[in-house]
Amino acid sequence: MSCIESEERVSTTSARLGVGSWIILIALVSVLFAACVVGYLGWRLADGVDVPISGYVAMVAGVIASLAVGFQLRHSSSTAAEKVMMNPPVLIIPDFKEHGSPSNRPD
């Protein structure tokens, strides 16, 4: 298909969101709002509390570990997708002359 043919195509679907999309969007925005409220309340309740250096070290280590796991998952998923695209599936037909047919196996 050339660029000219693809430009001539007209979309018949509406760009509006369906009911399911709105439900998912409202649920995600609600979770975001709840997380912000919990974060704000936690920030206000922890006012005046001193955090030791070990607490900050543990927080930085957790952030670095989370990022490392996320980067590794992203890398492995893209590598797997690339491997599938580079190597299409191949049908392997067994050689029955060398091994005999599956129904004539010696027991």
C-alpha positions in Angstrom: 0.0 0.0 0.0 1.5 3.3 -1.0 1.3 6.6 0.9 -1.3 7.9 -1.6 -3.6 5.0 -0.9 -3.3 5.4 2.9 -4.0 9.1 2.7 -7.2 8.4 0.8 -8.6 6.1 3.5 -11.3 7.7 5.6 -11.8 6.6 9.2 -15.4 5.5 9.8 -14.9 5.1 13.6 -15.7 8.0 15.9 -12.8 9.6 17.9 -15.1 9.8 21.0 -14.5 7.5 23.9 -16.9 4.7 24.7 -18.5 3.9 28.0 -15.8 1.4 29.0 -13.0 3.9 28.2 -14.7 6.5 30.4 -15.1 4.0 33.3 -11.4 3.1 33.1 -10.4 6.7 32.9 -12.5 7.7 35.9 -11.1 4.7 37.9 -7.5 5.6 37.1 -8.1 9.3 38.0 -9.7 8.2 41.2 -6.7 6.1 42.1 -4.4 9.0 41.3 -6.5 11.4 43.5 -6.5 8.9 46.4 -2.7 8.4 46.2 -2.3 12.2 46.3 -4.5 12.5 49.3 -2.7 9.7 51.2 0.7 11.3 50.2 -0.5 14.7 51.5 -1.8 13.3 54.8 1.4 11.3 55.3 3.5 14.4 54.6 1.5 16.4 57.1 1.5 13.7 59.8 5.2 13.3 59.5 5.9 17.0 60.1 8.8 17.4 62.6 9.9 13.7 62.5 13.6 13.2 61.9 14.5 10.5 59.5 17.9 8.8 60.1 20.5 8.5 57.4 19.8 4.8 57.1 16.2 5.6 56.2 17.4 7.8 53.3 19.9 5.1 52.2 17.1 2.5 52.2 14.9 4.7 50.2 17.6 5.4 47.6 18.4 1.7 47.4 14.7 0.9 46.9 14.4 3.4 44.1 17.5 2.1 42.3 16.3 -1.5 42.7 12.9 -0.7 41.3 14.4 1.2 38.4 16.8 -1.7 37.7 13.9 -4.3 37.7 11.8 -2.0 35.4 14.6 -1.5 32.9 15.4 -5.2 32.8 11.7 -6.1 32.2 11.5 -3.5 29.4 14.8 -4.7 27.9 13.7 -8.4 28.0 10.3 -7.7 26.5 11.7 -5.7 23.7 14.5 -8.3 23.0 11.9 -11.1 22.9 9.7 -9.1 20.5 12.7 -8.3 18.3 13.7 -12.0 18.3 10.2 -13.0 17.2 10.3 -10.4 14.4 13.8 -11.4 13.2 13.1 -15.2 13.2 9.8 -16.2 11.9 8.3 -19.5 13.1 9.5 -22.6 11.2 7.7 -25.9 10.9 9.9 -28.8 11.9 8.9 -32.0 10.2 10.3 -35.1 12.0 12.3 -37.5 10.0 10.5 -40.9 10.4 13.0 -42.8 8.2 15.7 -42.4 10.8 13.6 -43.0 13.9 10.7 -44.9 12.6 7.1 -43.8 12.7 5.6 -42.9 16.1 3.1 -45.8 15.9 5.9 -48.4 15.2 8.1 -47.7 18.2 9.8 -50.7 19.7 8.9 -51.1 23.4 
